[in-house]
Amino acid sequence: MTVKSAILSTFSISTVFMGALTYIGNAPNLMIRSISESYGIKVPSFLGYIKWSAGILIPIFIIISVVL
């Protein structure tokens, strides 16, 4: 398993990071966004969230891919 553990790690990491990029499509998260906005908490739009998360997660994903 040591030879293929890097491949398994890569799949696991990519699943987590790409899932984080698309979190706002989930119904519970839309409910949380709605509740936050009703309390006056500023929440990014869908595209705003994608920009923020892509700017943070994609460089981390690339670094981890290079290290592994």
PyMOL commands that set and color helices and strands:
alter all, ss='L'
color gray80, all
select helices_A, chain A and resi 5-21+23-25+27-38+46-67
alter helices_A, ss='H'
color red, helices_A
deselect
rebuild
show_as cartoon
